[in-house]
Amino acid sequence: MSKYNLCDYGCGKPAKHRFKNGKWCCEDFFTKCSNFKPKIKRSGKDHGMFNKHHTQEVKDRNREITNNFTLFENLENILCDYGCGKEAKYILNNGKYCCNGYTVQCTNIIKRTIVGGFKNKLTFDKYKLKHPKLFEVEEIRENNGIIEVKCKFCRKWFNPKYEQLRARIGCIENKIRKENCYFFCSENCKIKSPDYLSGLRKDPVEVKNLNSYREEVIRLTGITTRKNKNKIKFIELRGKKFKKALDHKFSVIDGFKNNVDPKIMANINNLEIIDESLNNYKRGKSSITLEELLKTYEE
């Protein structure tokens, strides 16, 4: 059969194999045929709509087509509305003038993104629109395109990092970890502020002792839970799936401050399963007193 059939892929050689689609080929796979030419998609910087081989006129036309920007002759020397100081070349859909076809490529927008410490392109107006509660609680202003907030301790204006903004927004909108998420312009202000939850961080020695104490309580708590799985209510719901967490009724921080034995802290009567959100909001606070803890341990 093969001697009467030629390869259907155009090489002119006798066919040896027949595929499921009914075509004959000189090789066991069509890509091995000498006449096969793969269709490679031309993409990347050198082959895109705005590649370096295009003239400026073609690039401007492409920008106008793809983004609905209007390129105009700036005879009146109108400046860019985004504050870079350059002459405008485009009229945007929102009616503003810009020096570039893409607003994110305006030098002032780039500067604001870098100096402001943002990892996204949210501007002051977009923050105000997206997170109105933040502006109700905190004093925020825009200074030359840069977002500034007031320090909780010294009350000075400063430019917060993106992580600080994200943490503060999470605290306000989700009502968690309020004490730890205020705006502080420096570590010194954070330590001195009475609003900062962990006063123990003032002394490095105390921090080291607290960490050692916490590790010992966690170790003993793990032993207690393994031995008493059937005695702790809803222990099977613990984890990310059901958003439950194991909580110490008398907190670890309070136990450290009152010199409570880690064995007492890891007592089964001091453990309970609660919602993760409640556990995060609780932080260093205790839901029972020291007397109640000691009483339950003795029982």
C-alpha angles and dihedrals in degrees: 000000000000094000091062096048129070126206110279091215093073105252093118095229124131112271119244105172134046119208130211091259089062096252123131123225138184091227136046090251126035095229089064091062111112091228095053113114115189117227102235116191110234106225141140135071096316095049105036130107091268100038122155093254093065120093120243089252091057092046092051091049092049091050090051092049098046099040103029090239119152118227111210141176108256099213093154093054094240112187127228111275091220094071104249093123095233126125115266121248102174138049109215129213090259091058095253125128120237137183092222137044088239117049091210089063093058107116093232092053090050091048091049092050093052100038092042090055093231122154091197135047099249110141128204092267092049092050089051092050097043099040108030093158090063090060092047093056104033135048106243132169140170117240115186091331094314123113114235131187134185121256112244092225111032095024093225122144115249140161109255125215120249090250091056092052092047093048094047092048089050091051094049098042098038097031096229134132093001095165094055099045106065120123112264121176093209143008089251092059090047093054094045095046116100088210092067109097103214105063088164089077089074091079117051091203091055090050091054092048091048092052091050090049092048092050091052092049091049091049093051091043090056090054091048094051093048092051096042106037093134093050099055111081117236093359088144090065093060114120144049095301095068095020094236127141137195109246135192107227090208100046125239092239092053089046090054093048092050095043093241115177110254088230089061091047090053092049113130091237089061093056129085140157115245138161116287091234091054091047091052092048092048095053108152096359123109126224093202134039127250091251091054090049094052092045094053091047092053091049 
